[in-house]
Every structure is written in C-alpha cells, then in structure tokens.
Amino acid sequence: LGREEVGEPITGGSSPDAMPGNLVAENFFQPTIFADVDNSTKIAQEEIFGPVLCVIPFDSDDDAVAIANDSIYGLGGGVQSGNLDRAKAVAAQMRTGTVWVNDYHLIDPARPFGGYKQSGVGRELGVQGYEIYRQVKHVHVNPETSGRDNHFHYALLSGNI
C-alpha cells in the first residue's frame, strides 16, 4: 500500500533475508519509513499495527497539531523535540489517548491506556482501567435524625417564592 501511494520507503519495506534459529523470515517485517507523505493518503490515515512510520512535513506547530488531529483515530502519537516546553504544548493539543514525548511506546501499567475517537474501547491499565468494573452511586444521608424543614428548598425548586 505504501509503495502504491508514496513510492519506495527510505528504509525497510520487506521481510528480513534471514532470522536466527527456527524463526521464519516471512513472518517478520522490517521497520519501514516513508518520507514526505501527504496526510490525505491511506497510509497516513489508517492505523498500521506494524513497524511503519510516515514522515509528514509541516510548517508550524499549529500545522503539526492539525495534521496529527486530522484522523478518525486517536490511539497514540509522539512528539520529538529538543524544546520540552514546546513539545508539551503540542502534546496537550493532540487528540490521542497517549502522547509520548521524546520516547515512544513505553507502556506503564500504572497509567491509563486507550484511544480517542474510533480507537480503542475505553481505558485499560491504571486506576481508569478499573472504572469499567465499578458502579457509582451517590447516597445522601441527613445527619439530623429529627429531619429538617425542607419547605424552603421546595419553595425554591417549585418557584413559589
């Protein structure tokens, strides 16, 4: 698909020539990088669960954020920068469940993982991963055993004041 849309990758793009031991080379795919990819192409818009990277040129941080958010998916994304404040500002604007800054695909079981938009089905891991198993209930108890005069509250709610 990548070759059809954007041409030859700058690296990778096939199975390795050989693998150690009993591993079958055809079952593996080399890390692959496509450069100067247009964001409207299928290879840029689809979620590729493999070692494929599309390098999409941009003119400004706002342009980069617009490109990153121009997708129906939002599982994860990454920002690489020598300026940490700038990277964090870009990351804050990205509509993805996880944004890695100057790193990629580190999964911490104490942190929630899941996507925005059409990626994922909620959160797993972290405290948020337990929320699917909880039912939240609010119980209000008046600590005054004799009750209280609720006429004032009723009057406010009913508009009789």
BALUMSE-947999 format. One record per residue: residue number from 1; residue in one letter; x, y, z of N, C-alpha, C, CB in turn. Coordinates in Angstrom, 1 decimal. Atoms other than C-alpha are relative to their C-alpha. Glycine has a CB too. Layout:
N
(NUM A (X Y Z) (X Y Z) (X Y Z) (X Y Z));
...
% end
This chain:
161
(1 L (0.8 -1.2 0.0) (0.0 0.0 0.0) (0.9 1.3 0.0) (-0.9 0.0 1.2));
(2 G (-0.9 -1.2 0.0) (2.8 2.5 0.9) (0.7 0.2 -1.3) (1.0 -0.2 1.1));
(3 R (-0.7 -0.2 1.3) (4.7 1.9 -2.3) (-1.0 0.5 -1.1) (0.6 -1.4 -0.4));
(4 E (1.0 -0.4 1.0) (1.5 2.3 -4.3) (-0.3 1.5 0.1) (-1.3 -0.8 0.1));
(5 E (0.4 -1.4 -0.2) (0.7 5.7 -2.7) (1.1 1.0 0.0) (-0.7 0.0 1.4));
(6 V (-1.1 -1.0 -0.2) (4.0 7.3 -1.9) (1.4 -0.4 -0.6) (0.2 0.3 1.4));
(7 G (-1.2 0.4 0.6) (6.7 5.3 -3.6) (0.9 -0.8 0.9) (0.8 1.2 -0.4));
(8 E (-0.9 0.9 -0.8) (9.7 3.5 -2.2) (0.3 0.6 1.4) (1.3 -0.2 -0.7));
(9 P (-0.4 -0.5 -1.3) (10.4 3.7 1.5) (1.5 0.3 0.1) (-0.3 -1.1 1.1));
(10 I (-1.4 -0.3 -0.1) (13.7 5.2 2.6) (0.8 -1.1 0.7) (0.2 1.4 0.8));
(11 T (-0.6 1.2 -0.6) (14.4 2.1 4.6) (-1.1 -1.1 0.3) (0.7 0.4 1.4));
(12 G (0.9 1.1 -0.2) (12.8 -1.3 5.2) (-1.0 -0.3 -1.1) (-0.8 0.3 1.3));
(13 G (1.1 0.3 1.0) (9.6 -2.4 3.4) (-0.1 -1.4 -0.4) (0.3 0.8 -1.2));
(14 S (0.1 1.4 0.4) (10.1 -6.1 3.3) (0.4 -0.9 1.2) (0.9 -0.3 -1.2));
(15 S (-0.4 0.9 -1.0) (10.8 -9.2 5.3) (1.5 -0.1 0.0) (-0.6 -1.4 -0.2));
(16 P (-1.5 0.1 0.0) (14.4 -9.7 6.5) (0.4 -1.2 -0.8) (0.5 -0.1 1.4));
(17 D (-0.5 1.1 0.8) (16.6 -12.0 4.5) (0.0 -1.3 0.8) (1.4 0.3 -0.5));
(18 A (-0.1 1.2 -0.9) (17.1 -14.4 7.4) (-0.3 0.4 1.4) (1.4 -0.6 -0.2));
(19 M (0.2 -0.2 -1.4) (16.2 -14.9 11.0) (0.7 -1.0 0.8) (-1.6 0.0 0.3));
(20 P (-0.7 1.0 -0.8) (18.0 -16.7 13.8) (-0.9 -1.1 0.4) (0.7 0.7 1.2));
(21 G (0.7 1.1 -0.5) (17.1 -20.1 15.0) (-1.2 -0.5 -0.9) (-0.6 0.3 1.3));
(22 N (1.1 0.5 0.7) (13.7 -21.5 14.0) (-1.0 1.0 -0.5) (-0.8 -1.0 0.9));
(23 L (0.8 -1.1 0.4) (12.2 -18.1 13.2) (-0.1 0.1 -1.5) (0.4 1.3 0.6));
(24 V (0.2 -0.1 1.5) (10.7 -17.8 9.7) (0.0 1.5 -0.4) (-1.3 -0.7 -0.4));
(25 A (-0.2 -1.4 0.4) (11.8 -14.6 8.0) (-1.3 0.6 -0.6) (1.1 0.1 -1.0));
(26 E (1.3 -0.5 0.6) (8.4 -14.2 6.1) (-1.0 0.4 1.1) (-0.6 -1.1 -0.9));
(27 N (1.0 -0.3 -1.1) (6.6 -13.9 9.5) (0.4 1.4 0.6) (0.0 -1.0 1.0));
(28 F (-0.5 -1.3 -0.6) (8.5 -10.6 10.2) (0.1 1.1 -1.1) (1.4 -0.2 0.7));
(29 F (-0.1 -1.1 0.9) (8.6 -7.2 8.6) (0.9 1.1 0.6) (-1.5 0.7 -0.2));
(30 Q (-1.0 -0.9 -0.5) (11.5 -4.8 8.8) (-0.7 1.4 0.3) (1.0 0.2 -1.1));
(31 P (0.4 -1.4 -0.3) (11.0 -1.3 10.4) (0.1 0.8 -1.4) (0.8 0.6 1.1));
(32 T (0.1 -0.7 1.3) (9.9 0.9 7.4) (-0.4 1.4 0.2) (-1.1 -0.7 -0.8));
(33 I (0.2 -1.4 0.0) (10.0 4.6 6.9) (-0.3 0.6 -1.4) (1.2 0.8 0.6));
(34 F (0.3 -0.8 1.2) (8.2 6.6 4.2) (0.1 1.5 0.3) (-1.5 -0.4 -0.5));
(35 A (-0.2 -1.4 -0.2) (9.2 10.2 3.8) (-0.9 0.8 -0.9) (1.5 0.4 -0.3));
(36 D (0.8 -1.0 0.8) (7.3 13.3 2.5) (-1.3 -0.6 -0.3) (0.8 0.3 -1.3));
(37 V (1.3 0.5 0.2) (4.0 11.6 2.9) (-1.1 1.1 0.2) (-0.3 -1.2 1.0));
(38 D (1.1 -0.9 -0.1) (0.8 13.6 2.2) (-1.0 -0.6 1.0) (-0.7 0.2 -1.4));
(39 N (0.9 0.5 -1.1) (-1.6 13.4 5.2) (-1.3 -0.6 -0.5) (-0.2 1.1 0.9));
(40 S (1.2 0.5 0.5) (-4.5 12.6 3.0) (0.0 -1.4 -0.6) (-0.5 0.9 -1.1));
(41 T (-0.1 1.3 0.6) (-3.1 9.3 1.8) (-0.5 -1.1 1.0) (1.5 -0.3 -0.3));
(42 K (0.5 1.1 -0.9) (-4.5 6.0 3.2) (1.1 -0.5 1.0) (-0.4 -1.2 -0.9));
(43 I (-1.1 0.5 -0.9) (-1.1 5.0 4.6) (0.2 1.0 1.2) (1.3 -0.1 -0.8));
(44 A (-0.1 -0.9 -1.1) (-1.2 8.2 6.7) (-1.2 0.0 0.9) (0.3 1.4 -0.5));
(45 Q (1.2 -0.1 -0.7) (-4.8 7.9 7.7) (-0.4 -1.3 0.7) (-1.1 0.4 -0.9));
(46 E (0.4 1.3 -0.6) (-5.1 4.2 8.6) (0.9 -0.3 1.1) (0.0 -1.2 -1.1));
(47 E (-0.8 0.5 -1.1) (-3.9 2.6 11.8) (0.8 -1.2 -0.5) (-0.8 -0.4 1.3));
(48 I (-0.8 1.1 0.5) (-1.0 0.4 10.8) (0.7 -0.6 1.3) (1.1 0.5 -1.0));
(49 F (-0.6 0.7 -1.2) (-0.1 -2.1 13.6) (1.2 -0.8 -0.4) (-1.1 -0.9 0.7));
(50 G (-1.3 0.6 0.5) (3.4 -2.8 12.4) (1.0 1.1 0.1) (-0.1 -0.6 -1.4));
(51 P (-1.1 -1.0 -0.1) (6.8 -1.1 12.3) (0.1 0.9 -1.2) (1.3 -0.7 0.1));
(52 V (0.0 -0.9 1.1) (5.8 1.5 9.7) (-0.2 1.5 0.5) (-1.2 -0.4 -1.0));
(53 L (0.1 -1.4 -0.4) (6.4 5.3 10.1) (-0.1 0.8 -1.2) (1.3 0.4 0.8));
(54 C (0.2 -0.9 1.1) (5.1 8.0 7.8) (0.6 1.4 0.5) (-1.5 0.1 -0.4));
(55 V (-0.5 -1.4 -0.3) (7.1 11.3 7.9) (-0.7 1.0 -0.8) (1.6 0.1 -0.2));
(56 I (0.9 -1.0 0.7) (4.7 14.1 7.1) (0.6 1.4 0.3) (-1.5 -0.1 0.5));
(57 P (-0.6 -1.4 -0.2) (6.3 17.6 6.6) (-1.1 1.0 0.5) (0.6 0.5 -1.3));
(58 F (0.9 -1.1 -0.5) (4.7 20.6 8.4) (0.8 1.3 0.1) (-0.6 -0.4 1.4));
(59 D (-0.6 -1.3 0.1) (5.3 24.3 8.5) (0.1 0.7 1.4) (-0.8 0.9 -0.9));
(60 S (0.0 -0.6 -1.4) (4.5 25.2 12.2) (-0.6 -1.0 1.0) (-0.9 1.3 0.0));
(61 D (0.5 0.9 -1.0) (3.5 23.7 15.5) (-1.5 -0.2 -0.2) (0.3 0.6 1.4));
(62 D (1.5 0.0 0.3) (-0.2 24.6 14.7) (-0.3 -1.0 -1.2) (-0.5 1.4 -0.3));
(63 D (0.1 0.9 1.2) (0.2 22.8 11.3) (0.2 -1.4 0.5) (1.0 0.4 -1.1));
(64 A (-0.3 1.4 -0.4) (1.7 19.7 13.0) (-1.2 -0.5 0.9) (1.3 0.0 0.9));
(65 V (1.1 0.4 -0.8) (-1.2 19.6 15.5) (-1.2 -0.3 -0.9) (-0.3 1.1 1.1));
(66 A (1.2 0.2 1.0) (-3.8 20.0 12.7) (0.2 -1.3 -0.7) (-0.1 1.1 -1.0));
(67 I (-0.3 1.3 0.7) (-2.1 17.1 10.8) (-0.3 -1.2 1.0) (1.4 0.0 -0.5));
(68 A (0.2 1.1 -0.9) (-2.0 14.9 13.9) (-1.4 -0.3 0.4) (0.8 0.3 1.3));
(69 N (1.4 0.2 -0.3) (-5.6 15.5 14.7) (-1.0 -0.3 -1.1) (-0.5 1.3 0.7));
(70 D (0.8 0.2 1.2) (-6.8 15.1 11.1) (-0.1 -1.5 -0.2) (0.6 0.7 -1.2));
(71 S (0.2 1.5 0.1) (-7.8 11.4 11.6) (-1.2 -0.4 0.8) (1.3 -0.7 0.5));
(72 I (1.1 0.5 -0.7) (-10.7 9.4 12.7) (0.4 -0.9 1.2) (-1.0 -0.9 -0.9));
(73 Y (-0.5 0.8 -1.1) (-8.4 7.5 15.1) (0.8 0.9 0.9) (1.0 -1.0 -0.6));
(74 G (-0.8 -0.7 -1.0) (-6.5 8.6 18.2) (0.5 -0.8 1.1) (-0.9 1.1 0.6));
(75 L (-0.5 0.9 -1.0) (-4.9 5.8 20.0) (1.3 0.6 0.6) (0.4 -1.4 -0.6));
(76 G (-1.2 -0.6 -0.6) (-1.4 7.3 20.4) (0.7 0.8 -1.0) (0.9 -1.1 0.5));
(77 G (-0.8 -0.8 0.9) (1.0 9.7 19.0) (1.3 0.4 0.7) (-0.7 1.3 -0.4));
(78 G (-1.3 -0.4 -0.6) (4.5 11.1 19.6) (0.5 1.3 -0.5) (1.0 -1.1 -0.4));
(79 V (-0.6 -1.3 0.3) (6.3 14.4 19.7) (1.5 -0.1 0.3) (-0.6 1.1 0.8));
(80 Q (-1.4 0.0 -0.3) (10.1 14.6 19.3) (0.5 1.4 -0.1) (0.7 -0.9 -1.1));
(81 S (-0.4 -1.3 0.0) (11.7 17.9 20.2) (1.1 0.2 1.0) (-1.2 1.0 0.3));
(82 G (-1.1 -0.4 -0.9) (14.8 19.5 21.7) (-0.5 1.0 1.0) (1.1 0.5 -0.7));
(83 N (0.5 -1.0 -0.9) (12.5 22.0 23.4) (-1.2 -0.6 0.8) (-0.5 1.3 -0.8));
(84 L (1.0 0.8 -0.8) (10.5 20.2 26.2) (-1.3 0.8 0.2) (0.5 -0.4 1.3));
(85 D (1.2 -0.8 -0.2) (8.1 23.1 26.8) (-0.9 0.0 -1.3) (0.3 1.5 0.4));
(86 R (0.7 0.0 1.3) (7.2 23.3 23.1) (-0.6 -1.4 -0.3) (1.0 0.4 -1.2));
(87 A (0.5 1.4 0.2) (6.8 19.5 22.9) (-1.2 -0.2 0.9) (1.1 -1.0 0.3));
(88 K (1.2 0.2 -0.9) (4.4 19.5 25.9) (-1.2 0.8 -0.5) (0.4 0.4 1.4));
(89 A (1.1 -0.8 0.5) (2.4 22.3 24.4) (-0.7 -0.6 -1.2) (0.5 1.4 -0.4));
(90 V (0.5 0.8 1.1) (2.0 20.3 21.2) (-0.8 -1.2 0.5) (1.1 -0.4 -1.0));
(91 A (0.6 1.3 -0.5) (1.2 17.1 23.1) (-1.4 0.3 0.6) (0.9 -0.6 1.0));
(92 A (1.2 -0.4 -0.7) (-1.5 18.9 25.1) (-1.2 0.2 -1.0) (0.1 1.2 0.8));
(93 Q (1.1 -0.3 1.1) (-3.4 19.8 21.8) (-0.3 -1.2 -0.8) (0.5 1.1 -0.9));
(94 M (0.2 1.2 0.8) (-3.2 16.3 20.3) (-1.2 -0.8 0.6) (1.3 -0.9 -0.1));
(95 R (1.2 0.8 -0.5) (-6.5 14.3 20.5) (0.3 -1.5 -0.2) (-1.2 0.4 -0.9));
(96 T (-0.3 1.4 -0.1) (-5.0 10.9 21.3) (0.0 -0.4 1.5) (1.4 -0.3 -0.6));
(97 G (0.1 0.5 -1.4) (-5.3 8.7 24.4) (1.4 0.0 0.6) (-0.5 -1.4 -0.1));
(98 T (-1.3 -0.1 -0.6) (-1.5 8.7 24.9) (0.9 0.8 -1.0) (0.6 -1.4 0.2));
(99 V (-1.0 -0.7 0.7) (1.2 11.0 23.7) (1.3 -0.2 0.6) (-0.3 1.6 -0.2));
(100 W (-1.3 0.2 -0.5) (4.8 10.1 24.1) (0.9 1.2 -0.5) (0.6 -1.4 -0.5));
(101 V (-0.9 -1.2 0.3) (7.3 13.0 24.2) (1.5 -0.5 0.1) (-0.2 1.2 1.0));
(102 N (-1.4 0.4 0.0) (10.9 12.2 23.2) (0.2 -1.5 0.4) (0.9 0.8 0.8));
(103 D (-0.1 1.5 -0.3) (10.2 8.4 23.6) (-1.2 -0.5 -0.8) (-0.2 -0.3 1.5));
(104 Y (1.1 0.6 0.7) (7.8 6.0 22.0) (-0.4 -1.4 0.5) (0.2 0.0 -1.5));
(105 H (0.7 1.2 -0.3) (5.5 3.2 23.0) (0.5 -0.7 1.3) (0.3 -1.0 -1.1));
(106 L (-0.2 0.5 -1.3) (6.6 2.9 26.6) (-1.4 -0.2 0.7) (1.0 0.9 0.9));
(107 I (1.3 0.3 -0.6) (3.6 1.3 28.4) (0.3 -0.2 1.5) (-0.7 -1.2 -0.6));
(108 D (-0.2 0.1 -1.5) (3.4 1.9 32.2) (-1.4 -0.5 0.5) (0.3 1.4 0.6));
(109 P (1.2 0.6 -0.4) (0.8 -0.4 33.8) (-0.7 0.9 1.1) (0.2 -1.3 0.6));
(110 A (0.6 -0.9 -1.0) (0.1 2.4 36.4) (-0.7 1.1 -0.7) (1.0 0.5 1.0));
(111 R (0.6 -1.2 0.8) (-1.1 4.8 33.6) (-1.1 -0.6 -0.9) (1.1 0.7 -0.8));
(112 P (1.1 0.5 0.9) (-4.3 4.5 31.6) (0.4 -0.1 -1.4) (-1.2 0.9 0.1));
(113 F (-0.3 0.2 1.5) (-4.1 3.3 28.0) (-1.3 -0.2 -0.7) (1.0 -1.1 -0.2));
(114 G (1.2 0.2 0.9) (-6.8 3.7 25.4) (-0.1 1.2 -0.9) (-1.3 0.0 0.9));
(115 G (0.0 -1.0 1.0) (-7.8 5.8 22.5) (-1.2 1.0 0.0) (0.0 -0.6 -1.3));
(116 Y (1.1 -1.0 0.2) (-9.9 8.8 21.5) (-0.7 -0.4 -1.4) (0.5 1.5 -0.1));
(117 K (0.7 0.1 1.2) (-12.4 8.9 18.6) (-0.3 -1.5 -0.3) (0.8 0.6 -1.2));
(118 Q (0.3 1.4 0.4) (-12.6 5.5 16.8) (1.1 -1.0 0.4) (-0.3 -0.1 -1.5));
(119 S (-1.0 0.9 -0.5) (-9.6 4.0 18.6) (-0.3 -0.5 1.4) (1.4 0.7 -0.1));
(120 G (0.2 0.6 -1.3) (-10.0 1.6 21.4) (-1.4 -0.1 0.5) (0.8 0.8 1.0));
(121 V (1.4 0.2 -0.6) (-13.0 0.7 23.6) (0.1 0.3 1.4) (-0.4 -1.5 -0.2));
(122 G (-0.1 -0.4 -1.4) (-12.3 2.6 26.8) (1.5 0.0 0.4) (-0.8 -0.9 0.9));
(123 R (-1.4 0.0 -0.6) (-9.3 2.6 29.1) (0.3 -1.3 0.6) (0.1 1.1 1.0));
(124 E (-0.5 1.2 -0.7) (-7.3 -0.3 30.4) (1.3 0.5 0.7) (0.3 -1.2 -0.9));
(125 L (-1.1 -0.3 -0.9) (-4.5 -0.2 33.0) (-0.3 1.2 0.9) (1.3 0.3 -0.9));
(126 G (0.1 -1.2 -0.9) (-4.1 2.4 35.8) (-1.4 -0.1 0.7) (0.1 1.3 -0.8));
(127 V (1.3 -0.1 -0.7) (-7.0 3.4 38.0) (-1.2 0.1 -1.0) (0.0 1.3 0.9));
(128 Q (1.1 -0.1 0.9) (-9.1 4.2 35.0) (-0.4 -1.3 -0.6) (0.3 1.0 -1.2));
(129 G (0.3 1.3 0.5) (-8.9 0.6 33.9) (-1.0 -0.8 0.9) (1.3 -0.8 -0.1));
(130 Y (1.0 0.6 -0.9) (-10.9 -0.4 37.0) (-1.4 0.6 -0.1) (0.5 0.1 1.4));
(131 E (1.3 -0.7 0.0) (-13.7 2.0 36.3) (-1.1 -0.8 -0.7) (0.2 1.4 -0.7));
(132 I (1.0 0.8 0.7) (-15.4 -0.4 33.9) (-0.7 -1.0 0.9) (0.7 -0.7 -1.2));
(133 Y (0.6 1.0 -0.9) (-16.0 -2.7 36.8) (-0.8 0.6 1.1) (1.1 -0.9 0.5));
(134 R (0.7 -0.7 -1.1) (-17.5 -0.1 39.1) (-1.3 0.5 -0.4) (0.9 1.2 0.5));
(135 Q (1.3 -0.7 0.2) (-21.0 1.2 39.5) (0.0 1.1 1.1) (-1.2 -1.0 0.3));
(136 V (-0.1 -1.1 -0.9) (-21.0 4.6 41.0) (-1.4 0.4 0.6) (0.6 1.3 -0.7));
(137 K (1.3 -0.3 -0.6) (-23.8 5.5 43.5) (0.3 1.1 1.0) (-0.6 -1.2 0.7));
(138 H (0.0 -1.1 -1.0) (-24.4 8.7 45.5) (-1.1 -0.3 1.0) (-0.1 1.4 -0.7));
(139 V (1.0 0.2 -1.0) (-26.2 8.2 48.8) (0.1 1.2 0.9) (0.2 -1.3 0.8));
(140 H (0.0 -1.2 -0.9) (-27.2 11.4 50.7) (-0.7 -0.4 1.2) (-0.6 1.2 -0.8));
(141 V (0.7 0.3 -1.3) (-28.0 10.9 54.4) (0.0 1.3 0.8) (0.7 -1.1 0.8));
(142 N (0.1 -1.2 -0.9) (-29.3 13.8 56.5) (0.4 -0.5 1.4) (-1.5 0.5 0.0));
(143 P (-0.5 0.4 -1.3) (-27.3 13.5 59.7) (-0.9 0.4 1.2) (1.4 0.6 0.3));
(144 E (0.9 -0.4 -1.1) (-30.1 15.2 61.7) (-1.1 -1.1 0.0) (-0.6 1.4 -0.3));
(145 T (1.0 1.0 -0.1) (-32.3 12.4 63.0) (-1.4 0.5 0.1) (0.3 -0.8 1.2));
(146 S (1.4 -0.6 -0.1) (-35.2 14.8 63.5) (-0.4 0.6 -1.3) (0.0 1.1 1.1));
(147 G (0.3 -0.6 1.3) (-35.1 15.9 59.9) (0.2 1.5 0.0) (-1.5 -0.4 -0.4));
(148 R (-0.1 -1.5 0.0) (-35.2 19.5 58.9) (-1.2 0.5 -0.8) (1.4 0.4 -0.6));
(149 D (1.1 -0.6 0.7) (-37.6 21.9 57.4) (0.4 0.2 -1.4) (-0.3 1.4 0.6));
(150 N (-0.3 0.0 1.4) (-37.5 21.3 53.7) (-0.9 0.9 -0.8) (0.0 -1.4 -0.6));
(151 H (0.9 -0.8 0.8) (-40.2 23.7 52.8) (0.7 1.1 -0.8) (-1.0 0.7 1.0));
(152 F (-0.7 -1.1 0.7) (-37.7 26.5 51.9) (0.6 -0.6 -1.3) (1.1 0.6 0.9));
(153 H (-0.6 0.5 1.3) (-35.9 24.2 49.4) (-1.1 -0.4 -1.0) (0.8 -1.3 0.4));
(154 Y (1.1 0.3 0.9) (-39.2 23.0 48.0) (-0.5 1.3 -0.7) (-1.2 -0.7 0.7));
(155 A (0.6 -1.3 0.5) (-40.4 26.6 47.6) (1.0 0.5 -1.1) (-0.1 1.0 1.1));
(156 L (-0.9 -0.5 1.0) (-37.2 27.5 45.7) (-0.1 -0.9 -1.3) (1.5 -0.1 0.5));
(157 L (0.1 0.8 1.2) (-37.5 24.5 43.4) (-1.3 0.1 -0.8) (0.2 -1.5 0.4));
(158 S (1.2 0.0 0.7) (-41.1 24.9 42.7) (-0.3 1.4 -0.5) (-1.1 -0.4 0.9));
(159 G (0.2 -1.4 0.5) (-40.8 28.7 42.0) (-1.1 0.7 0.8) (-0.3 -0.1 -1.5));
(160 N (1.1 -0.6 -0.7) (-43.3 29.6 44.7) (0.5 1.2 0.9) (-0.6 -1.0 0.9));
(161 I (-0.5 -1.1 -0.8) (-41.1 32.3 46.2) (-0.1 1.3 -0.8) (1.4 -0.2 0.5));
% end
